[in-house]
């Protein structure tokens, strides 16, 4: 697989951050059939990129149940993930709470609240918001990066599952 194909397939694993796939392609010779190795190569790019690039990566994520979701401006992956957690079914009261938490969180930490929502629901996400708003910025920065890596892992696993299903 050449660089263009690699980035086409894996450039969206990290939200709006194709640079992760581009750099992983340049720096490693990863067998794309090896999910753990591919996951680690992409993760290493983020972890070694420095705090400024990491902050840009965090800021590339949309708010949960936020304006981008309402206006239909989420990526296909984010739309599916948020819908899977029932965020597209929020009551007006829940939506208002999400808006308040999103605003408060971003003002407090300078990046959006990020949570790998697979397996969660809107009630658990709102609880996580409340708990994480009590964190200091350093703790929350590390937590948000860990959540970004979880999201990437879910997206890679889904890609592999789709590819193995189309081969069968």
Secondary structure per residue as TSV (DSSP state, phi and psi in degrees):
chain	resnum	aa	ss	phi	psi
A	1	X	-	360.0	130.0
A	2	X	-	-82.1	175.1
A	3	X	H	-61.5	-43.4
A	4	X	H	-59.8	-44.2
A	5	X	H	-66.3	-41.5
A	6	X	H	-59.2	-48.2
A	7	X	H	-67.1	-36.0
A	8	X	H	-59.9	-42.4
A	9	X	H	-79.9	-36.2
A	10	X	H	-118.7	0.7
A	11	X	T	-67.8	-21.4
A	12	X	T	-100.6	3.2
A	13	X	S	-60.1	-41.2
A	14	X	S	-102.6	116.9
A	15	X	T	-44.6	118.9
A	16	X	T	50.7	36.0
A	17	X	-	-139.3	62.4
A	18	X	H	-60.6	-20.3
A	19	X	H	-56.0	-29.6
A	20	X	H	-64.1	-49.1
A	21	X	H	-66.8	-40.1
A	22	X	H	-59.1	-48.0
A	23	X	H	-69.0	-37.5
A	24	X	H	-63.0	-39.7
A	25	X	H	-63.5	-42.7
A	26	X	H	-67.7	-37.3
A	27	X	H	-95.9	-16.4
A	28	X	-	-134.2	159.8
A	29	X	-	-113.1	79.9
A	30	X	-	-91.7	134.4
A	31	X	-	-78.4	113.5
A	32	X	T	-69.9	-8.4
A	33	X	T	-84.3	-5.8
A	34	X	-	-104.8	92.4
A	35	X	H	-55.8	-48.1
A	36	X	H	-61.4	-39.5
A	37	X	H	-68.4	-40.7
A	38	X	H	-65.4	-44.4
A	39	X	H	-58.1	-46.1
A	40	X	H	-66.0	-39.5
A	41	X	H	-63.4	-43.6
A	42	X	H	-68.0	-43.1
A	43	X	H	-61.1	-41.2
A	44	X	H	-59.9	-38.8
A	45	X	H	-60.3	-42.8
A	46	X	H	-66.9	-48.6
A	47	X	H	-62.9	-32.3
A	48	X	T	-96.2	2.9
A	49	X	S	-78.8	-17.0
A	50	X	-	94.5	158.6
A	51	X	H	-64.1	-34.1
A	52	X	H	-64.6	-47.5
A	53	X	H	-65.3	-38.3
A	54	X	H	-63.2	-41.2
A	55	X	H	-63.4	-42.2
A	56	X	H	-61.4	-39.2
A	57	X	H	-62.6	-46.2
A	58	X	H	-60.9	-43.4
A	59	X	H	-69.2	-15.5
A	60	X	T	-76.3	-11.0
A	61	X	S	-83.8	142.6
A	62	X	-	-79.9	159.1
A	63	X	-	-65.2	147.0
A	64	X	T	-75.8	129.2
A	65	X	T	54.0	37.6
A	66	X	S	-99.6	-165.8
A	67	X	H	-60.2	-39.9
A	68	X	H	-62.6	-36.2
A	69	X	H	-68.3	-42.4
A	70	X	H	-65.4	-39.8
A	71	X	H	-88.3	-0.4
A	72	X	T	76.4	26.6
A	73	X	-	-104.9	24.1
A	74	X	S	-87.4	156.8
A	75	X	-	-66.3	162.3
A	76	X	H	-59.1	-40.9
A	77	X	H	-62.2	-48.2
A	78	X	H	-64.2	-39.3
A	79	X	H	-59.8	-47.6
A	80	X	H	-63.8	-43.9
A	81	X	H	-65.0	-45.0
A	82	X	H	-68.0	-39.6
A	83	X	H	-65.1	-37.6
A	84	X	H	-61.1	-27.3
A	85	X	T	-92.9	4.0
A	86	X	T	78.2	16.2
A	87	X	G	-71.1	-17.4
A	88	X	G	-82.9	1.2
A	89	X	G	-119.0	20.1
A	90	X	-	-62.7	142.1
A	91	X	-	-72.9	167.2
A	92	X	H	-61.8	-35.3
A	93	X	H	-66.5	-43.7
A	94	X	H	-64.8	-43.2
A	95	X	H	-59.5	-41.7
A	96	X	H	-62.1	-42.0
A	97	X	H	-62.9	-42.7
A	98	X	H	-60.2	-44.7
A	99	X	H	-59.9	-44.8
A	100	X	H	-64.3	-46.3
A	101	X	H	-65.1	-42.2
A	102	X	H	-58.7	-46.3
A	103	X	H	-63.7	-49.4
A	104	X	H	-61.4	-43.7
A	105	X	H	-62.7	-49.7
A	106	X	H	-63.3	-39.5
A	107	X	H	-63.6	-36.7
A	108	X	H	-76.9	-38.9
A	109	X	H	-113.1	-11.6
A	110	X	S	70.3	20.6
A	111	X	S	-155.5	160.4
A	112	X	-	-75.2	157.0
A	113	X	-	-65.4	128.2
A	114	X	-	-125.6	130.5
A	115	X	-	-147.0	132.1
A	116	X	-	-72.0	106.6
A	117	X	-	-89.2	-1.6
A	118	X	T	-60.3	127.8
A	119	X	T	85.2	-3.5
A	120	X	-	-104.5	173.3
A	121	X	-	-133.4	173.9
A	122	X	H	-62.3	-30.2
A	123	X	H	-68.9	-44.1
A	124	X	H	-65.8	-35.3
A	125	X	H	-67.6	-42.9
A	126	X	H	-62.9	-38.6
A	127	X	H	-62.8	-42.3
A	128	X	H	-64.0	-40.0
A	129	X	H	-53.7	-52.6
A	130	X	H	-58.6	-43.8
A	131	X	H	-67.2	-45.6
A	132	X	H	-73.2	-22.7
A	133	X	T	-64.7	-15.5
A	134	X	T	-86.0	-8.6
A	135	X	S	-75.2	160.2
A	136	X	-	-83.3	167.0
A	137	X	H	-62.3	-42.8
A	138	X	H	-62.0	-45.2
A	139	X	H	-61.4	-43.3
A	140	X	H	-70.7	-34.8
A	141	X	H	-60.8	-46.9
A	142	X	H	-65.0	-39.6
A	143	X	H	-64.6	-44.6
A	144	X	H	-62.5	-41.7
A	145	X	H	-63.0	-41.2
A	146	X	H	-61.6	-39.2
A	147	X	H	-67.0	-38.6
A	148	X	H	-61.0	-42.5
A	149	X	H	-64.5	-38.0
A	150	X	H	-62.2	-45.0
A	151	X	H	-59.3	-46.1
A	152	X	H	-60.4	-41.7
A	153	X	H	-61.1	-43.4
A	154	X	H	-62.4	-42.0
A	155	X	H	-66.8	-41.3
A	156	X	H	-65.1	-43.8
A	157	X	H	-60.8	-40.4
A	158	X	H	-64.8	-39.9
A	159	X	H	-62.7	-45.1
A	160	X	H	-64.5	-40.7
A	161	X	H	-62.7	-42.7
A	162	X	H	-63.2	-44.4
A	163	X	H	-66.9	-39.8
A	164	X	H	-71.3	-31.2
A	165	X	H	-70.1	-31.3
A	166	X	H	-80.5	-16.3
A	167	X	H	-84.2	-31.2
A	168	X	-	-64.1	360.0
